[in-house]
Amino acid sequence: MKKKKKGFLLAFPAISGFLFFYLIPFLIVLWYSVSFGIGKREFVGLDNYKELFKNTMFLLAVKNTCKYMLVTIPVTLGTALCISVILQQITKGQKIFRLSFLYPIIMPIASIVLVIQFFFKNNGFLNLILNFFYLPEKDWLHTSSAFWIICILYFWKFVGYYIFIYSSRLQMIPKEYYEYASLHGAGKWQSFYYITCPILFPVILFTLILSIMNAFKCYREAFLLGGTHPDNSIYFLQHFMNNNLQNLNYQKVSASATIITVFILFLSGLIYMIYYFLKRRTADA
């Protein structure tokens, strides 16, 4: 009992901080999403959500956000996995390579955006090259090309972060596993499939949840490149929420925030269920 009390006392600051800064504000947002009025609010049920799904800008933001995640997450995680496996074969300079991949995530986002504008603005470097070869110039940041620029920026920023996570887990795999497999005639692909993949699978699921959460943080880049009303291709849910917050439309903001939270919790729960099912299946086998 004493150990339990001590454990609770040690965890109390973290628990109280979570309740005060996360849970209570979320409950307030949840109440705002099902109510209407200024001062004294009235319960309106799901009316705010129904109006939200009739809003064309909200539907555009949902479509762009989902498209953004479907493009960036598989490419980024797949590339990070491949590079981390290749790095395991390098004996010299491995630490330098891994640390170099972390530089993009610690760089200030404002400086990164300035570099992008240097290349992709109307009078930027790429248009100067096109003009030099008598080719038509292109408005990169205010057309559908802006979407792919944001995707490349996400890839460049986070691929090194996931490489670092995968490499750290790969280094924990005992080399004896691979030596034992090679003695029994297993090739590199067989060792990767039967040894590396099962051990790395929980980490892949963890980075999948992490990448989904990071994908919702793309607003800073999109805002600095296109402003509050960017090209339709990079109009994300954060733009919709920010614009409605400026208009003091708390109902739409709260409903949007609740949908995002439920979406992340649903995906996290689904990923955990897949992991639990596969873990139990492996244990039974």
Order of alpha helices (4+ residues) and beta strands (2+ residues): alpha-alpha-beta-beta-alpha-alpha-alpha-alpha-alpha-alpha-alpha-alpha-alpha-alpha-alpha-alpha-alpha
